[in-house]
């Protein structure tokens, strides 16, 4: 999909359609982190830090509990 920037006051804006926001689980109140490699912009919805920490903790527990099985699957 190609998009064009539009003038918004003294700045430029990029319109993100609702279906794309729905795919990201984002809405008008969702903050986005913007990063660049000098060639491209990457917009990432900022997620709840507590939820992310809980997910990482669960992932680590699962990795410890099933380390042998995961290792065998990776072979």
N, C-alpha and C positions, 0 to 999 in steps of 0.2 A: 504494500500500500504506500503510495506516495502522498505526502501532505505538503502544504505550503504554509509558511508563517503568515500571520495577519498582524496588522498594526494594532496595538493596544496602548493608547496614550503615547509615551515616549519609548515604549518597549515593543517587543514582538511576542506573539502568543501562538501556541500550537493547540488546536482543538482536538481532544481525544473523545471519540464517540462512545456512547454508553455500552455497546456490546464489548468493546475492548476493556472498558473499566470493569464490566461484569466479569470478564475472564480473569482479571487481576484481583477481583474482590475489593475494588476500590470505589470510592464515590467522591463527591465534591469536598468532603471533610478530610479525606485521606491525605496525609503529608507524603511527599515523594522525595527521595534522595536522588540528586542528580550528579552523575559522575561522567567523566570523559577520558578518553585516551588521546585526545588531541585531534581525532578524526571523526568520532561518533559520540553521541549523547546516549547515556543509559539512564532511564527513569525507573526507579525501584520503589514500590510502595513501602513505607516504613511500617513495620509490624510491631505489635505489642511486645515489649521486651520481656515481660514475665512469661508470656506464652512461648516465646522463642527459647527462653532459658529452660522451661519445663520440657519442651520438645527435645532439646539437646541432652538434658539429664536422662530422659527416657531412652533416647538413642544410645547413650553410653551404657546404661544398664542392660539394654538388649544386646549390645555388642559384647559386653563382658559375659553375660549369661550364655550366649550362643556362639562364642568365639570359635570353638572347634568346628561346629557345623558350618559356620560362615566361611572358615578357612577351606574346608573340604569342598564347598560349593564353588569357591573361587579357583580351585585347581583344574 
